[in-house]
């Protein structure tokens, strides 16, 4: 005796050519799809799975195998996953449509349609899951390539920095020395202080490249020093820039705080952040304010450098410490990267937060 499933399969087979023709005309498929010749074969394979499911219990391995094959093809063609789901559900709708046109009683037909829907649901689950895994693996591979590219650029920067130092730093040091002699011999000679300040700024910028170089040699040893005194020296060093920007600086640093660290390196961090802060507040009307606050808690020192300049967009805050990221037209994109590197080398952390009222750089260091 012929079963309801066998009757339904015979009915679907009789209309298969119409089903396939309609599906082919209404599906989404690009003309340049390199697997366009596989689409019909995949449709036929899926139709065969429907028949197998109606006659027997569904074979999970067969469903997975076909789903993975198609997912791989769709991922390689960069096809929108929504188009794939649409094409699959179009096939489901047509199968159900022709099934409903059979002469089978409703009580026999509905359980069979339920099996068909379960099959398509399983197939889509496996296919979309596999497609997502393949795309995630592709993204990881691209990110790995980008990361390696950044490392290559940093290596190149290190090589350039080493050459730059030998060719430029020695004559710069000589010029600074002669300027100091001129200041001693001719203390009233105009512009010497300005020349000395600009040379020191240039020396500071060169030091940034030195810290980015893998071949850098640490020229100093760790020492214990007063954090309050260090900030006094830095503000004196930046005095010309502070006056030029008409910036008000407020300092609240506990004089009892002493740190065991590389003083020159931390000086570079604070100068870099303060220079960035001065440039930021110059973009707004007065008052232009910078606040420096530092306190000790337990075995850590917490330092905040806050300015009331324009807000840094949220997406930029997330990448502000990345190498070569800069918002300045003439920026190198290594200043804050070097700051982060120095602080982390000292066992500390540096973060940035920003809103329309203030931008804050927060640093924590072990005492």
Secondary structure, DSSP 4 states (H G I P E B T S, - for coil): ---HHHHHHHHHHHTHHHHHHHHHHHS---TT-TTTTHHHHHHHHHHHHHHHHHHS---HHHHHHHHHHHHHHHHHTT--HHHHHHHHHHHHHHHHHHHHTSS--HHHHHHHHHHHHHHHHHHHHHHHHHHHHHHHHHHHHHHHHHHHHHHHHHHHHHHHHHHHIIIIIHHHHHHHHHHHHHHHH-TT-TTHHHHHHHHHHHHHHHHHHHHH-TT----S--EEEEHHHHHHHHHHHTHHHHHHTT-EEEEEE-TT-EEEE-HHHHHHHHHHHHHHHHHHHTTSPSP-EEEEEEEEETTEEEEEEEE-SPPPPHHHHTTTTSTT--SSTT--S-HHHHHHHHHHHTT-EEEEEE-SS-EEEEEEEE-
